[in-house]
Amino acid sequence: MALGTAQQTTTTAAKFIPELWSDEVIAGYKKNLVLGNVVTKINHSGKKGDTIHIPAPVRGSANAKAANTQVTLQGDTHNEVQLSINKHYEYSVVIEDIVEVQALQSLRRFYTDDAGYALATQVDTDLFTLIEGLQGGTVGGSGTSLFEKAKIGSDGTTDFVGGTSNAADIADAGIRKMILLLDNADVPMDNRVMVIPPVAANDMLGINRFTEQQFIGDGDAIKTGKIGSIYGMDVFVSSNCPSGTTTNSVAVRFGVMMHKDALALVEQMGVRSQTQYKQEYLGDLFTADTLYGVGELRDTAGVAIAVPAA
């Protein structure tokens, strides 16, 4: 079966070590995953079926207990979230070999790193698509319905309007108001994060409460996208944050403030690497792939943030 013309030849790849390490792909994947690292992750590996049912219990209440009376049972009002495992992505490349000649190890490492990067980018992109649906929004909106439930970064209370482009730079007051929004929805304080586009990271540096805290540490920022913390929340930057264009042709970027239970990532097959020798190319076919699903768990546990694209 033809594999196309994208294989690496002796001209483009020179010499190559045909050993491809799955550990390197996984390391590259984890290093580049941002949003996928701060949502609820569910391991569904080894299990059958393409749908997972996740319980979504309704909070109960305490009841007074009088002497010599039975306890009051909580009502059976539990809901569930059905999440489809329907995303299968792969990264493949053919590397031709030269008999008895080995190549630079750095070339092998480039492809394993690139595979991890490509798969992590896809997973994050799929998760970022869902932030438009938080707070009762509709995923896939455009024009006046684009991210209609997002809050503008400056005040944290005003809804973004895709018809007028009122997106505004993130400010301290806006962050506090969005925290209050989550507080009023009874969202737990722990495991809250902000994930913002690079343009908003620059705005964060103008917020005193952010810059007063030590956020340059042991290299963790390089690995995970973390750039600091504010009001007890870790702040991450990602170039995969969604972008959009208003009806008056103004470019906008979107970030999110959320608890990890706002979104879920279900992995039925983690990052897998395989090689197969292809005699017709005298080279190795290397493929890395992953099978997963994403979904919204708790609508009120997060809010999208609208900021200018520049």
N, C-alpha and C positions, 0 to 999 in steps of 0.2 A: 504494500500500500504506500502510495506516495506521501511524503511528509512535507512537501513544499520545498521552498528554496531558502529557508531561514536557518539552515544548519550552519554551524561554525566549521569552516574549512581550514586546510593547512595554511591558506593565505591569510585568513582573518584571525585565526586563533593560534597559528604557529604550532607550538607544542603544548601538550595538555596531559595532566595526570588524570587518569580515568576513574579515580576514587572520589566519590561524591558522598559527603557525610551528611546524613539526615540531621545530626545534632547541630550542624552549622545553619541549616535552613530553619530549624526551630528557634535557634538563638536569634537569627535575623528577624524572624516573625515576632518574637516576644519583644525585641528591642524597638520595633517600629509600631507596635500596637499601642494606641493611646486610649481611645474611648472603650475599646474592648477589654481593657484592663481594669476599668472602674465601674463596670456594670455587673449585674448578677450573672455569674457564669455557672452553667449547669452542664455537667459531664454526662452525656448520654451514649458514650462509646460502648460498643458491644451489645446494645439493645436494639430490638427490631422496631419497625414502625416509622412513619414519616410525620407523626404528630405527637407532641408531648402535652400533657395536661398538667398545668401548674396551679395548685390551690391558691386562692386569693381570699383568705379569711377576712371577714368583717370584724372590726374591733368590738369586743364585748364591753360590759360594764359591771362594776361591783354591785352586789346586792346585800342589803342589810340582813343579818342572820339573828332571828329571835330564838330564845331558848325553846327547846323541845319542838322545833319545826324543821322541816326538810330544807335542804339547800335549793336555791333557785338555779335551774339549768340555763345555760346560755342558749339562745335560739340557734337553730341549725340554718344559718343564712349564708353559709360559705359559698363563694363563687369560684370560678376557675377561669384561667386564661389558657386558651388553646394556641399553641405555637407550632407552626409548620417548619419542618426541617427540609428546606427546599432549595438550598443554595450550595452548589457544588462548583468550585473554581479550581483551576489548575494552571501551572506554569511549566512549560516544557521547552527543552532545547536539545538539539543533537550536536554532539561534539565529536568530530572525526579524529581518529588517532593516527599516529605514525608509528609503525612497528619499531619497538625497542627504543623509542624516544619519548622522554617525559618532558612535560612542560612546566612552566612556572606555577607554583601552588597558588599564587595570587589570582590567577585566572579562574581556577576552580572556586576559590573563595568568593570571587565576584558573583558568579552565577548562584551559589548557595545563598549569599546575602540578598541578591536581587530577587530570588524566589521568595524568601521570607518577607522582604519589603512589599512585593506585589500582592501577596496573599493578605498581609496585615492591612494594607491600604484598602483592599476590597472589603474586608470585614468591618473596618472602621467606617467606610463610606456607607455600607448598608445600615449600620447602627445610627449614623448621623442623619440618615433619611428620616428616621422615626422621631427625631426631636421636634419636627414640625407638628406632630400630632399631640404633643403634651398640652395640658390645660384645655383639652377639648378641641384642639385644632384639627385640621384635615391635612393628611400627608399628600403631597403632590399638588399643592395649590399654586396658582399663578396669577399674575396681575394683582387685582385688589384683594384676592384671597391668599396671596403669598404670605406664609408664616403669619396668619392673621391673629394668632394668640401669643406671638412673641412679644416681649417687652423691650422698649428701647433702653439702651445701656445707661443713659444719663439719669433717668429717674426711677426706672424699675417698675413703674405702674402703668405707664401709657402703652396701649397696644400699638404695635407696628402697623402702619397702613401702607400697603403696597402701591396705592394709587398716588400717594403724595411723598413717599420716601422721607419719613420722619426719623429714620434710624439715627442714633446719636452715640457718641463715644461713651465708653464705660466710665462711670464716676462712682465715688465712694457712696454717695446717697443712693444711687441706683442699686448697688450691691446690697445695701442694707434693706431696701424695700423688697427686693426679691427674696432675701432671707426671711423677711416677715411673711411673705406669701407662702413659703414652705412651712414656716412655723404655724401659721393659721390652718394649714392643711394637716397638721399633726404629723409632719414628716420628721423622723428621727434626726437628731443633730449630728450623730456620727455618720461617717461614710458619705458625707456630702462633698461634692467637687464642683469646680468650674472648669469647663473646657472651652477655650476661646481661640479664634483665628489669630495668626501672627500680628495682624494690624492692631488688634485689641491688646495684645501683650505690651505693645509700646505705650498704650494708654495706662495700663496698670502701673507702669513705672512712675507715672505722675501722681499716684495715690500714696500719700504718706504712710498710711497703715500697712500698705503692702511693702514699701521699700524699707520700712523700719525693721522688718523681720529678716532674719538671716535666711536666704533662700539659695545661696550658692554653697553646696555641700560636697558630697563625696562622688560627684559625677552622676548622681541619680537623674539629674535633669537630662543628660545626654541620652540615657537609656529609655526613659519613659515619657519625656515631654514635660515633666514637672518643672515649673519655673519659680514656684514659691507657694505661699499660703496667705490667706486673709480670713479673719473672723473664724478661724478653726477649719477652714476649707482648703484643701490642696488645689492649686491652680495649675492647669495643664494647657499647653499650646499645641495645636494641631493644624497642619495645612489642609487637612481633609474636612475641616468645618464647611458646612454648606455655603453656597453663594447663590445669589439670585439677582434679577433685574426688575425694577419697578416699572409701572406702566409709562412713566416719564423717563425711562432709559437710564436710571441711576443704579449703579452696582452696589450691592449690599452683601455683607457676610453675617453669618449666624453662629453663635456659640450656645452654650447651655449651662445652667446651674441645676444640679440634680443630686438626688440620692441614688445610690447604686440600684435600688429596687425599682427605679423608674423604667429601666430597660433590662432586657435579658439577652444573653448569648448562649445558645445551646449548641454544644459541639458533639456531633455524633461520630465524627471521625476527625481527630486532631490532624495537625499538619503531618502528612506522610510523604516520604521520598522513595522513589523507585528508579532503578536503572535497568536497561535492557540493551543488549548489544544488537545493533542493526547492521547486518552484513552488507546490505545494499549501499550503506554509507560508510562502511568500515569505521564505525564510531558508536558511541554510547548515546542512547536516548535517555535523558534525565527528565523526570516529571515529579513535581511536588504538587500535592492537592490537599483540599480540606472540604469537609461536608458539615454544614451548620445551618442554623436558623436564628433569626432575630425577631424580637417582638417587644411590645410595650407591656409592662407589668402593672404599673401604678401611674395613672394619668396625672395625678396632682403632685407627684413626687419630683417634678422637674419643671423648668420653664426655659424656653428658648430666649436668646438675647440677640437683638438686632443692632448691628453697628455698621457704620459706613465702611465701604471696601477700601477706602484710601484716606 
